[in-house]
């Protein structure tokens, strides 16, 4: 869930993801049975993953309260929004010291509380740095950037008259 900034917001998010007695998710029994089968509702709470996005300075200041929310399974850092919340420009792979410090603080706090932490990255190199910093999972690029990168490499290879490395 994007922009979780407090324990109260995290509690509402987690509660909305799970059926009673663990939460207050709407049952909608017909759709659930049609899409997932008749045994979905009794077992759904075990298969739902709650992942709060940490994207603001306010969330970093309240990490301990967010990370101790009952039922929270994981967190995911949106570095571009995080950078903007600290007064810096948006973009992938922030290196501004205050933002990078916040990113490291998030990983350390998540580890302390036993909550897996992930982060979005814009490059393999930054992704490796984030694994080194303690993040358990990362995304590298996004769909548009990956497709653009692949199209550019394929076009370059085609113009050169040779298949691109690892090309289909």
Secondary structure, DSSP 8 states (H G I E B T S, - for coil): -----SHHHHHHHHHHHS-TTT------HHHHHHHH-TTHHHHHHHH---EEEE-SHHHHHTHHHHHT-TT--EEEE-HHHHHHHTTS---SS---HHHHHHHHHHHHHHHHHT-EEEEEESSHHHHHHHHHHT-SEEEES-HHHHHHHHHHHHHHHHHHTS--TT--
